[in-house]
């Protein structure tokens, strides 16, 4: 099997291991004895989670989930709404209201099944009183450009929302069971999609500290809200959550183990570095590249042939406007520059099938990438400085495109050293 074919097979195995149907079957709650079952959900894989739940649920269901434009699928009784990601829009605002409306009138005899996965933060804009959708759009754009880790972003988001930070689950008297596909390093369920059904102990003071640390330019109205008790989110010990349950049904760790098994079957020794890597994409790339070069040149700390696997969620601090590409493309471009001339091949891709705002999942990079960029009249360093990895990899036909995968356990990186 050729190098890129093997890396693609590893990616496919990782995505298959994150199939929500497997986890839903394992953690399927019992139907209520005398009440209704209502499904709510949000995220880039929420529609596929809804379809999977319908396929195994033994009784009647109703409900609504919100997913990204183009990520919907056919369902029987659960309504699929589509909205904008990564920047919120009016459709997401309406979708958030629909979720609250679907469960607010339920009783203690009813059951709510919440299907939550990555992307739900942007898909469920719900600004507090006095703030607008435009404020939430400004917040998201500032967070995405800041370079802050996803956990920090979500601390800020959940204190500037009426739905995040457990508030959605607090809007109903029904028992809530949350089934979560984690795209968060460390798999803290309260951070996935900013935890609409899972409270956590973070505070508005922590949100203000993050805003100061990353120099986020937010409006006076947003800062004033964070300085008021209205921004306080419900705490985990609030009695409203006493009967609630939550389960992480898929994660990066499980997906990396599945990819490792495929590598072994092809005679390549896998080494899982971590399933929770965070940091600036280009910096993470340099560390991975240094390790890969060490293997290539000195057979240490691992001997060839080897594949280095990692997951998690890196970030990109925007240095200019107009560039195209996501964090995986940024990783791949920085990695390519650092392994120029070496017999190393890498794939960096988002398991949901879309890297950033473009149409590709990520990109391949190898020891010939920068030379081929030069032949195409492009300077890899300038592309990186302009956050324009998409244009570079498109020019040399190194984009990795899958379309929406129906799940999301975040970044997948595989580095093959022969």
Secondary structure by P-SEA (a helix, b strand, c coil): ccaaaaaaaaaaaaaaaacaaaaaaaacccccccbbbbbbbcccaaaaaaaaaaacccbbbbbbbbbccccbbbbccbbbbbbbcccccaaaaaaaaaaaaacccccccbbbbbbbcccccccbbbbcccccaaaaaaaaaaaaaccccaaaaaaaaaaaccccccccccccccbbbbbbbccccccccccccccccccccccaaaaaaaaaaacccccaaaaaaaaccccccccccccccccbbbbbcccaaaaaaaaaaaaaaacbbbbbccccccccaaaaaaaaaaaaaaaacccccccccbbbbbbbbbbbccccccccccaaaaaaaaaaaaaccccccbbbbbcccccccccccccccccaaaaaaaaacccaaaaaaaccaaaaaaaaccbbbbccccccccbbbbbbcc
